[in-house]
Amino acid sequence: MHAASIEKSARLQRVLWLLLDERWHTTMEIVDGARVCAVNSIIAELRANGIEIETRCMGRGVYAYRLAALPQEAACA
């Protein structure tokens, strides 16, 4: 997979901004709040950029995501 750079991708930045509150957000909340599609792919791209995101299955096909940690270099900036 080729992951977009967080520095150059507005869609990755919008999803990260939404997750910065460190609360659980369902796929639909992310779609609505960040105006994106393919949330699972965006989560994979954020992880490829060193961002730690937890996933929780909420039930039949419903998933939620939560920011667990930013990369060390971002945390120090």
N, CA, C and O atoms as a printed pandas DataFrame, in Angstrom:
     atom_number atom_name residue_name chain_id  residue_number  x_coord  y_coord  z_coord
0              1         N          MET        A               1    0.841   -1.182    0.000
1              2        CA          MET        A               1    0.000    0.000    0.000
2              3         C          MET        A               1    0.884    1.243    0.000
3              4         O          MET        A               1    1.888    1.307    0.709
4              5         N          HIS        A               2    0.502    2.205   -0.788
5              6        CA          HIS        A               2    1.186    3.499   -0.790
6              7         C          HIS        A               2    0.365    4.462    0.055
7              8         O          HIS        A               2   -0.763    4.807   -0.299
8              9         N          ALA        A               3    0.930    4.887    1.160
9             10        CA          ALA        A               3    0.220    5.790    2.073
10            11         C          ALA        A               3    0.577    7.228    1.761
11            12         O          ALA        A               3    1.737    7.555    1.507
12            13         N          ALA        A               4   -0.428    8.080    1.784
13            14        CA          ALA        A               4   -0.203    9.514    1.605
14            15         C          ALA        A               4    0.532   10.069    2.822
15            16         O          ALA        A               4    0.419    9.531    3.924
16            17         N          SER        A               5    1.270   11.128    2.618
17            18        CA          SER        A               5    1.957   11.809    3.707
18            19         C          SER        A               5    0.959   12.685    4.462
19            20         O          SER        A               5    0.179   13.417    3.852
20            21         N          ILE        A               6    0.989   12.607    5.768
21            22        CA          ILE        A               6    0.075   13.404    6.596
22            23         C          ILE        A               6    0.266   14.900    6.330
23            24         O          ILE        A               6   -0.690   15.673    6.393
24            25         N          GLU        A               7    1.502   15.303    6.033
25            26        CA          GLU        A               7    1.800   16.712    5.791
26            27         C          GLU        A               7    1.158   17.231    4.506
27            28         O          GLU        A               7    0.909   18.429    4.378
28            29         N          LYS        A               8    0.888   16.327    3.546
29            30        CA          LYS        A               8    0.386   16.756    2.240
30            31         C          LYS        A               8   -1.057   16.345    1.978
31            32         O          LYS        A               8   -1.600   16.675    0.923
32            33         N          SER        A               9   -1.682   15.648    2.891
33            34        CA          SER        A               9   -3.031   15.122    2.648
34            35         C          SER        A               9   -4.062   15.798    3.544
35            36         O          SER        A               9   -4.071   15.607    4.760
36            37         N          ALA        A              10   -4.922   16.584    2.928
37            38        CA          ALA        A              10   -5.979   17.263    3.688
38            39         C          ALA        A              10   -6.943   16.252    4.304
39            40         O          ALA        A              10   -7.425   16.462    5.417
40            41         N          ARG        A              11   -7.233   15.154    3.596
41            42        CA          ARG        A              11   -8.182   14.177    4.147
42            43         C          ARG        A              11   -7.607   13.479    5.366
43            44         O          ARG        A              11   -8.335   13.241    6.330
44            45         N          LEU        A              12   -6.311   13.140    5.355
45            46        CA          LEU        A              12   -5.700   12.540    6.544
46            47         C          LEU        A              12   -5.689   13.539    7.693
47            48         O          LEU        A              12   -5.936   13.172    8.841
48            49         N          GLN        A              13   -5.406   14.785    7.388
49            50        CA          GLN        A              13   -5.380   15.819    8.422
50            51         C          GLN        A              13   -6.754   16.016    9.039
51            52         O          GLN        A              13   -6.862   16.204   10.250
52            53         N          ARG        A              14   -7.816   15.976    8.223
53            54        CA          ARG        A              14   -9.181   16.141    8.758
54            55         C          ARG        A              14   -9.542   15.004    9.708
55            56         O          ARG        A              14  -10.133   15.235   10.763
56            57         N          VAL        A              15   -9.187   13.777    9.334
57            58        CA          VAL        A              15   -9.501   12.634   10.207
58            59         C          VAL        A              15   -8.673   12.713   11.487
59            60         O          VAL        A              15   -9.198   12.479   12.576
60            61         N          LEU        A              16   -7.394   13.037   11.370
61            62        CA          LEU        A              16   -6.559   13.161   12.568
62            63         C          LEU        A              16   -7.112   14.248   13.484
63            64         O          LEU        A              16   -7.179   14.049   14.697
64            65         N          TRP        A              17   -7.506   15.381   12.935
65            66        CA          TRP        A              17   -8.070   16.472   13.734
66            67         C          TRP        A              17   -9.283   15.986   14.522
67            68         O          TRP        A              17   -9.447   16.324   15.694
68            69         N          LEU        A              18  -10.130   15.190   13.869
69            70        CA          LEU        A              18  -11.318   14.660   14.531
70            71         C          LEU        A              18  -10.932   13.710   15.663
71            72         O          LEU        A              18  -11.587   13.689   16.705
72            73         N          LEU        A              19   -9.885   12.935   15.464
73            74        CA          LEU        A              19   -9.474   11.932   16.460
74            75         C          LEU        A              19   -8.655   12.525   17.616
75            76         O          LEU        A              19   -8.420   11.844   18.614
76            77         N          LEU        A              20   -8.229   13.757   17.493
77            78        CA          LEU        A              20   -7.355   14.346   18.518
78            79         C          LEU        A              20   -7.991   14.424   19.902
79            80         O          LEU        A              20   -7.282   14.593   20.894
80            81         N          ASP        A              21   -9.313   14.305   19.985
81            82        CA          ASP        A              21   -9.956   14.346   21.308
82            83         C          ASP        A              21   -9.778   13.037   22.077
83            84         O          ASP        A              21  -10.175   12.936   23.238
84            85         N          GLU        A              22   -9.171   12.021   21.418
85            86        CA          GLU        A              22   -8.869   10.723   22.028
86            87         C          GLU        A              22  -10.126    9.981   22.498
87            88         O          GLU        A              22  -10.043    9.120   23.373
88            89         N          ARG        A              23  -11.289   10.310   21.921
89            90        CA          ARG        A              23  -12.531    9.596   22.213
90            91         C          ARG        A              23  -12.797    8.615   21.086
91            92         O          ARG        A              23  -12.217    8.737   20.007
92            93         N          TRP        A              24  -13.670    7.642   21.324
93            94        CA          TRP        A              24  -14.051    6.679   20.302
94            95         C          TRP        A              24  -14.972    7.342   19.287
95            96         O          TRP        A              24  -15.895    8.066   19.661
96            97         N          HIS        A              25  -14.721    7.094   17.993
97            98        CA          HIS        A              25  -15.548    7.609   16.906
98            99         C          HIS        A              25  -15.876    6.466   15.959
99           100         O          HIS        A              25  -14.980    5.750   15.511
100          101         N          THR        A              26  -17.160    6.293   15.654
101          102        CA          THR        A              26  -17.550    5.249   14.712
102          103         C          THR        A              26  -17.173    5.668   13.292
103          104         O          THR        A              26  -16.868    6.830   13.021
104          105         N          THR        A              27  -17.205    4.688   12.404
105          106        CA          THR        A              27  -16.919    4.967   11.002
106          107         C          THR        A              27  -17.828    6.074   10.477
107          108         O          THR        A              27  -17.359    6.991    9.802
108          109         N          MET        A              28  -19.115    6.000   10.779
109          110        CA          MET        A              28  -20.056    7.020   10.283
110          111         C          MET        A              28  -19.772    8.396   10.873
111          112         O          MET        A              28  -19.925    9.402   10.179
112          113         N          GLU        A              29  -19.366    8.464   12.131
113          114        CA          GLU        A              29  -19.010    9.756   12.729
114          115         C          GLU        A              29  -17.816   10.359   12.002
115          116         O          GLU        A              29  -17.762   11.570   11.785
116          117         N          ILE        A              30  -16.866    9.520   11.629
117          118        CA          ILE        A              30  -15.684   10.010   10.908
118          119         C          ILE        A              30  -16.072   10.451    9.498
119          120         O          ILE        A              30  -15.619   11.495    9.029
120          121         N          VAL        A              31  -16.908    9.663    8.821
121          122        CA          VAL        A              31  -17.383   10.039    7.482
122          123         C          VAL        A              31  -18.067   11.402    7.540
123          124         O          VAL        A              31  -17.773   12.282    6.731
124          125         N          ASP        A              32  -18.974   11.574    8.489
125          126        CA          ASP        A              32  -19.719   12.827    8.614
126          127         C          ASP        A              32  -18.847   13.984    9.101
127          128         O          ASP        A              32  -18.923   15.092    8.570
128          129         N          GLY        A              33  -18.023   13.722   10.105
129          130        CA          GLY        A              33  -17.242   14.788   10.726
130          131         C          GLY        A              33  -16.053   15.257    9.916
131          132         O          GLY        A              33  -15.688   16.432    9.975
132          133         N          ALA        A              34  -15.440   14.354    9.157
133          134        CA          ALA        A              34  -14.242   14.714    8.387
134          135         C          ALA        A              34  -14.510   14.775    6.885
135          136         O          ALA        A              34  -13.613   15.093    6.105
136          137         N          ARG        A              35  -15.745   14.472    6.481
137          138        CA          ARG        A              35  -16.126   14.500    5.063
138          139         C          ARG        A              35  -15.198   13.621    4.217
139          140         O          ARG        A              35  -14.596   14.088    3.250
140          141         N          VAL        A              36  -15.095   12.349    4.594
141          142        CA          VAL        A              36  -14.251   11.391    3.888
142          143         C          VAL        A              36  -15.031   10.108    3.633
143          144         O          VAL        A              36  -16.102    9.889    4.199
144          145         N          CYS        A              37  -14.473    9.269    2.772
145          146        CA          CYS        A              37  -14.978    7.920    2.526
146          147         C          CYS        A              37  -13.843    6.948    2.827
147          148         O          CYS        A              37  -12.712    7.370    3.068
148          149         N          ALA        A              38  -14.131    5.671    2.816
149          150        CA          ALA        A              38  -13.113    4.630    3.005
150          151         C          ALA        A              38  -12.293    4.860    4.284
151          152         O          ALA        A              38  -11.065    4.941    4.249
152          153         N          VAL        A              39  -13.000    4.960    5.397
153          154        CA          VAL        A              39  -12.356    5.253    6.680
154          155         C          VAL        A              39  -11.296    4.214    7.032
155          156         O          VAL        A              39  -10.229    4.571    7.531
156          157         N          ASN        A              40  -11.570    2.946    6.783
157          158        CA          ASN        A              40  -10.586    1.920    7.122
158          159         C          ASN        A              40   -9.277    2.140    6.381
159          160         O          ASN        A              40   -8.210    1.892    6.943
160          161         N          SER        A              41   -9.327    2.598    5.136
161          162        CA          SER        A              41   -8.111    2.882    4.375
162          163         C          SER        A              41   -7.377    4.091    4.938
163          164         O          SER        A              41   -6.148    4.106    5.006
164          165         N          ILE        A              42   -8.131    5.095    5.337
165          166        CA          ILE        A              42   -7.515    6.296    5.916
166          167         C          ILE        A              42   -6.844    5.951    7.244
167          168         O          ILE        A              42   -5.753    6.441    7.534
168          169         N          ILE        A              43   -7.488    5.116    8.046
169          170        CA          ILE        A              43   -6.886    4.681    9.310
170          171         C          ILE        A              43   -5.573    3.950    9.031
171          172         O          ILE        A              43   -4.584    4.163    9.732
172          173         N          ALA        A              44   -5.560    3.094    8.015
173          174        CA          ALA        A              44   -4.323    2.382    7.644
174          175         C          ALA        A              44   -3.240    3.360    7.215
175          176         O          ALA        A              44   -2.069    3.168    7.545
176          177         N          GLU        A              45   -3.612    4.404    6.483
177          178        CA          GLU        A              45   -2.639    5.407    6.060
178          179         C          GLU        A              45   -2.100    6.201    7.247
179          180         O          GLU        A              45   -0.905    6.492    7.312
180          181         N          LEU        A              46   -2.978    6.552    8.185
181          182        CA          LEU        A              46   -2.514    7.253    9.390
182          183         C          LEU        A              46   -1.531    6.379   10.163
183          184         O          LEU        A              46   -0.514    6.867   10.655
184          185         N          ARG        A              47   -1.835    5.100   10.267
185          186        CA          ARG        A              47   -0.923    4.175   10.950
186          187         C          ARG        A              47    0.407    4.097   10.225
187          188         O          ARG        A              47    1.454    4.031   10.868
188          189         N          ALA        A              48    0.389    4.101    8.901
189          190        CA          ALA        A              48    1.625    4.072    8.107
190          191         C          ALA        A              48    2.453    5.334    8.328
191          192         O          ALA        A              48    3.663    5.333    8.103
192          193         N          ASN        A              49    1.801    6.411    8.767
193          194        CA          ASN        A              49    2.490    7.658    9.094
194          195         C          ASN        A              49    2.956    7.683   10.556
195          196         O          ASN        A              49    3.410    8.718   11.044
196          197         N          GLY        A              50    2.843    6.549   11.253
197          198        CA          GLY        A              50    3.339    6.447   12.615
198          199         C          GLY        A              50    2.341    6.819   13.696
199          200         O          GLY        A              50    2.712    6.920   14.865
200          201         N          ILE        A              51    1.090    7.024   13.333
201          202        CA          ILE        A              51    0.063    7.401   14.297
202          203         C          ILE        A              51   -0.606    6.135   14.815
203          204         O          ILE        A              51   -1.081    5.308   14.036
204          205         N          GLU        A              52   -0.638    5.992   16.126
205          206        CA          GLU        A              52   -1.219    4.795   16.740
206          207         C          GLU        A              52   -2.716    5.007   16.964
207          208         O          GLU        A              52   -3.129    5.921   17.678
208          209         N          ILE        A              53   -3.519    4.143   16.338
209          210        CA          ILE        A              53   -4.971    4.240   16.437
210          211         C          ILE        A              53   -5.521    2.886   16.859
211          212         O          ILE        A              53   -5.187    1.854   16.276
212          213         N          GLU        A              54   -6.365    2.907   17.876
213          214        CA          GLU        A              54   -7.015    1.681   18.345
214          215         C          GLU        A              54   -8.316    1.473   17.590
215          216         O          GLU        A              54   -8.968    2.434   17.182
216          217         N          THR        A              55   -8.688    0.216   17.407
217          218        CA          THR        A              55   -9.943   -0.140   16.738
218          219         C          THR        A              55  -10.766   -0.998   17.675
219          220         O          THR        A              55  -10.235   -1.863   18.371
220          221         N          ARG        A              56  -12.061   -0.755   17.687
221          222        CA          ARG        A              56  -12.975   -1.541   18.521
222          223         C          ARG        A              56  -14.187   -1.922   17.673
223          224         O          ARG        A              56  -14.780   -1.081   16.997
224          225         N          CYS        A              57  -14.541   -3.205   17.721
225          226        CA          CYS        A              57  -15.755   -3.668   17.056
226          227         C          CYS        A              57  -16.918   -3.400   18.005
227          228         O          CYS        A              57  -16.947   -3.890   19.134
228          229         N          MET        A              58  -17.873   -2.615   17.523
229          230        CA          MET        A              58  -19.011   -2.226   18.353
230          231         C          MET        A              58  -20.216   -3.129   18.141
231          232         O          MET        A              58  -21.220   -3.007   18.844
232          233         N          GLY        A              59  -20.122   -4.017   17.194
233          234        CA          GLY        A              59  -21.245   -4.893   16.868
234          235         C          GLY        A              59  -21.201   -5.251   15.400
235          236         O          GLY        A              59  -20.190   -5.035   14.732
236          237         N          ARG        A              60  -22.251   -5.778   14.914
237          238        CA          ARG        A              60  -22.331   -6.277   13.546
238          239         C          ARG        A              60  -21.891   -5.250   12.505
239          240         O          ARG        A              60  -22.698   -4.446   12.038
240          241         N          GLY        A              61  -20.615   -5.282   12.147
241          242        CA          GLY        A              61  -20.101   -4.407   11.104
242          243         C          GLY        A              61  -19.894   -2.962   11.503
243          244         O          GLY        A              61  -19.622   -2.121   10.646
244          245         N          VAL        A              62  -20.017   -2.654   12.780
245          246        CA          VAL        A              62  -19.831   -1.278   13.256
246          247         C          VAL        A              62  -18.501   -1.218   13.996
247          248         O          VAL        A              62  -18.273   -1.956   14.955
248          249         N          TYR        A              63  -17.626   -0.327   13.533
249          250        CA          TYR        A              63  -16.313   -0.181   14.142
250          251         C          TYR        A              63  -16.123    1.241   14.636
251          252         O          TYR        A              63  -16.706    2.185   14.103
252          253         N          ALA        A              64  -15.296    1.377   15.667
253          254        CA          ALA        A              64  -14.953    2.688   16.203
254          255         C          ALA        A              64  -13.435    2.774   16.313
255          256         O          ALA        A              64  -12.741    1.770   16.474
256          257         N          TYR        A              65  -12.950    3.994   16.221
257          258        CA          TYR        A              65  -11.511    4.248   16.229
258          259         C          TYR        A              65  -11.196    5.326   17.250
259          260         O          TYR        A              65  -11.995    6.229   17.498
260          261         N          ARG        A              66  -10.004    5.208   17.839
261          262        CA          ARG        A              66   -9.567    6.182   18.838
262          263         C          ARG        A              66   -8.074    6.408   18.690
263          264         O          ARG        A              66   -7.313    5.459   18.502
264          265         N          LEU        A              67   -7.654    7.662   18.774
265          266        CA          LEU        A              67   -6.238    7.999   18.744
266          267         C          LEU        A              67   -5.591    7.515   20.034
267          268         O          LEU        A              67   -6.047    7.850   21.128
268          269         N          ALA        A              68   -4.528    6.725   19.904
269          270        CA          ALA        A              68   -3.822    6.220   21.076
270          271         C          ALA        A              68   -2.523    6.989   21.304
271          272         O          ALA        A              68   -2.176    7.286   22.447
272          273         N          ALA        A              69   -1.803    7.314   20.229
273          274        CA          ALA        A              69   -0.534    8.036   20.379
274          275         C          ALA        A              69   -0.113    8.629   19.047
275          276         O          ALA        A              69   -0.355    8.058   17.984
276          277         N          LEU        A              70    0.520    9.780   19.132
277          278        CA          LEU        A              70    1.135   10.396   17.962
278          279         C          LEU        A              70    2.588    9.938   17.882
279          280         O          LEU        A              70    3.137    9.473   18.880
280          281         N          PRO        A              71    3.221   10.059   16.718
281          282        CA          PRO        A              71    4.643    9.711   16.628
282          283         C          PRO        A              71    5.471   10.582   17.575
283          284         O          PRO        A              71    5.091   11.714   17.874
284          285         N          GLN        A              72    6.574   10.064   18.033
285          286        CA          GLN        A              72    7.433   10.802   18.973
286          287         C          GLN        A              72    7.821   12.176   18.453
287          288         O          GLN        A              72    7.786   13.149   19.207
288          289         N          GLU        A              73    8.196   12.281   17.159
289          290        CA          GLU        A              73    8.619   13.575   16.626
290          291         C          GLU        A              73    7.478   14.581   16.635
291          292         O          GLU        A              73    7.723   15.773   16.820
292          293         N          ALA        A              74    6.235   14.139   16.440
293          294        CA          ALA        A              74    5.085   15.041   16.490
294          295         C          ALA        A              74    4.783   15.441   17.924
295          296         O          ALA        A              74    4.384   16.578   18.175
296          297         N          ALA        A              75    4.964   14.538   18.860
297          298        CA          ALA        A              75    4.688   14.829   20.266
298          299         C          ALA        A              75    5.672   15.846   20.828
299          300         O          ALA        A              75    5.338   16.583   21.756
300          301         N          CYS        A              76    6.869   15.894   20.281
301          302        CA          CYS        A              76    7.890   16.814   20.774
302          303         C          CYS        A              76    7.789   18.196   20.140
303          304         O          CYS        A              76    8.350   19.160   20.660
304          305         N          ALA        A              77    7.084   18.297   19.031
305          306        CA          ALA        A              77    7.026   19.567   18.289
306          307         C          ALA        A              77    6.122   20.572   18.950
307          308         O          ALA        A              77    5.967   21.686   18.450
